[in-house]
Amino acid sequence: MHVLILAEGVTSRDGQRDRTQRTPELSALATAAEAAHRILGSQSLTPQDFPDNRIDSCDLLDIVKPIERAIATHNPTLIYTHHSGDLNIDHRRIHEAVVTAARPLPDSGVQTLLFFEVPSSTEWQVPGAAPPFMPNWFIDIATTLEQKLAALDAYASEMRPFPHARSRQAVAALAHWRGASAGMQAAEAFCLGRHRLF
């Protein structure tokens, strides 16, 4: 598994946006990403520096290019990205860029695109404003749920107390609900974007 993080995730809430300085918040977020990377056992972690909550201010091609580079470097058969209906503008723009970068060219090795939900973004979108998240692909995570929760614990600054949707308890409850929806103890749910058989 290779992870590409496109936005730095901090400075949108700063009174003065200065992404050139290595602030304690940026350092803490980078440390959290590294810790989660180690917990999950991913093979690589590649951070980019797009502006948090302002990726829509960037040209689509500029967002597509690092994704295309990652695809060329790692030659994935499966890509996970955000659902297009998320409330978060960055998630919607990244979705668009990933779908563009992973277009089904004849020489592309990408077989499957899966779109995931993000607690406190996907379910907070209002009805009719964007496509609803209606999962049709479920992956059993009963044996790895604790590992997922430990990776989220590494992002303590991003997590919130229950009953916030981005709390440890809510994420665990969602995993059990998605699992129950598909006859499993716990599951990750996705919307299938594309699946090609070679």
C-alpha positions in Angstrom: 0.0 0.0 0.0 1.3 3.5 -0.9 -0.2 6.6 0.6 -0.3 10.0 -1.1 -1.4 13.0 1.0 -2.2 16.0 -1.1 -3.0 18.8 1.5 -1.2 19.7 4.7 -4.4 19.9 6.7 -3.7 22.7 9.1 -3.4 26.2 7.9 -6.9 26.8 6.8 -7.9 27.7 10.3 -4.9 30.0 10.9 -5.6 33.7 11.1 -2.5 34.3 8.9 -1.9 31.5 6.4 1.9 31.0 6.1 2.6 27.5 4.7 6.3 28.3 4.2 7.0 28.1 8.0 7.3 24.8 9.7 4.9 25.5 12.5 4.4 23.2 15.5 1.0 22.3 14.1 2.5 21.3 10.7 5.2 19.4 12.4 2.7 17.6 14.7 0.6 16.6 11.6 3.6 15.3 9.8 4.6 13.3 12.8 1.0 11.9 13.1 1.1 10.9 9.4 4.4 9.1 9.9 3.1 7.3 13.0 -0.1 6.2 11.2 2.1 5.1 8.2 4.1 2.8 10.6 1.0 1.5 12.3 -0.7 0.6 9.0 2.5 -0.8 7.5 2.2 1.1 4.3 5.2 0.8 1.9 5.5 4.6 1.3 4.1 7.9 2.4 4.3 10.8 0.0 3.1 14.2 1.3 2.3 17.1 -1.0 1.7 20.7 -0.1 -1.6 21.8 -1.5 -3.4 24.4 0.6 -5.8 22.9 3.1 -9.5 23.5 2.4 -8.5 25.5 -0.7 -7.5 22.9 -3.3 -10.4 24.3 -5.4 -8.2 27.4 -5.9 -5.6 25.2 -7.7 -5.8 24.2 -11.4 -7.1 20.7 -11.8 -4.0 19.8 -13.9 -1.7 20.8 -11.0 -3.5 18.4 -8.7 -3.6 15.6 -11.3 0.1 15.6 -12.0 1.4 14.3 -8.6 -1.3 11.6 -8.7 -0.2 10.6 -12.2 3.4 10.5 -11.0 2.4 8.3 -8.1 0.5 6.0 -10.4 3.5 5.8 -12.8 5.9 5.1 -9.8 3.9 2.5 -8.0 1.7 1.0 -10.9 -1.3 0.3 -8.6 -4.1 -2.0 -9.6 -6.4 -0.6 -6.9 -6.8 3.1 -5.9 -8.8 4.4 -3.0 -10.0 8.0 -2.9 -12.7 10.2 -1.5 -16.3 10.1 -2.5 -17.4 12.9 -4.8 -20.3 13.8 -2.5 -18.2 14.8 0.6 -18.9 18.2 2.2 -15.2 18.9 2.3 -14.2 20.8 -0.9 -10.7 19.3 -0.9 -12.2 15.8 -0.9 -14.4 16.6 -3.9 -11.5 18.1 -5.9 -9.1 15.2 -5.1 -11.8 12.8 -6.2 -12.0 14.6 -9.5 -8.2 14.6 -9.9 -7.8 10.9 -9.0 -10.6 9.9 -11.5 -8.8 12.0 -14.1 -5.3 10.6 -13.3 -6.6 7.0 -13.3 -8.6 7.3 -16.5 -8.8 3.9 -18.3 -6.1 4.3 -20.9 -5.2 1.1 -22.8 -1.8 0.9 -21.1 -3.1 1.6 -17.6 -2.7 -1.0 -14.9 -5.4 0.5 -12.7 -8.2 -2.1 -12.5 -10.3 -0.7 -9.6 -11.3 2.6 -8.2 -13.0 2.6 -4.8 -14.5 5.7 -3.2 -14.5 5.8 0.6 -16.5 7.7 3.2 -15.0 10.2 5.6 -16.7 10.6 9.0 -17.7 14.2 9.5 -17.5 14.9 5.8 -19.5 12.3 3.8 -22.5 12.1 6.0 -22.6 15.8 6.7 -23.4 16.7 3.1 -27.1 17.7 2.8 -29.5 15.7 0.6 -29.7 16.8 -3.0 -26.5 18.9 -2.9 -24.2 16.1 -4.2 -24.3 12.4 -5.0 -25.2 10.3 -1.9 -22.8 7.8 -0.5 -24.5 4.4 -1.3 -21.9 1.7 -0.7 -21.8 -1.4 -2.9 -18.4 -2.8 -2.1 -17.5 -4.0 1.4 -14.2 -5.2 2.8 -14.1 -7.2 6.0 -11.9 -5.4 8.6 -12.9 -7.4 11.7 -9.3 -8.5 12.2 -7.8 -5.1 11.4 -10.3 -2.7 13.1 -8.1 -2.2 16.1 -5.1 -1.4 13.8 -7.3 1.2 12.0 -8.3 2.8 15.3 -4.7 2.9 16.5 -3.8 4.7 13.3 -6.6 7.2 14.0 -5.3 7.6 17.5 -2.0 8.8 16.0 -4.0 11.8 14.6 -5.1 12.9 18.1 -5.3 16.6 17.0 -7.9 15.6 14.3 -10.0 13.4 16.4 -12.9 14.7 18.5 -14.8 13.4 21.6 -17.9 11.3 21.1 -20.6 11.9 19.9 -18.7 13.8 17.2 -18.7 11.7 14.0 -14.9 11.9 13.9 -14.5 10.2 17.3 -12.9 6.8 18.0 -16.3 5.5 19.2 -18.2 6.7 16.2 -15.7 5.3 13.7 -15.8 1.9 15.5 -19.7 2.0 15.4 -19.6 2.9 11.7 -17.3 -0.1 11.0 -19.7 -2.4 12.9 -22.8 -0.9 11.1 -21.1 -1.3 7.7 -20.2 -4.8 8.6 -23.7 -5.6 9.8 -25.0 -4.3 6.4 -22.9 -6.9 4.6 -23.1 -9.8 7.1 -19.7 -9.2 8.7 -18.5 -8.2 12.2 -16.9 -5.0 10.8 -16.3 -3.6 7.4 -15.1 -0.7 5.3 -17.7 0.4 2.8 -17.0 1.9 -0.6 -18.7 3.0 -3.7 -17.3 1.3 -6.8 -16.1 3.8 -9.3 -14.7 1.4 -11.9 -13.6 -2.2 -12.1 -11.9 -3.6 -15.1 -11.0 -7.3 -15.6 -8.0 -8.0 -17.7 
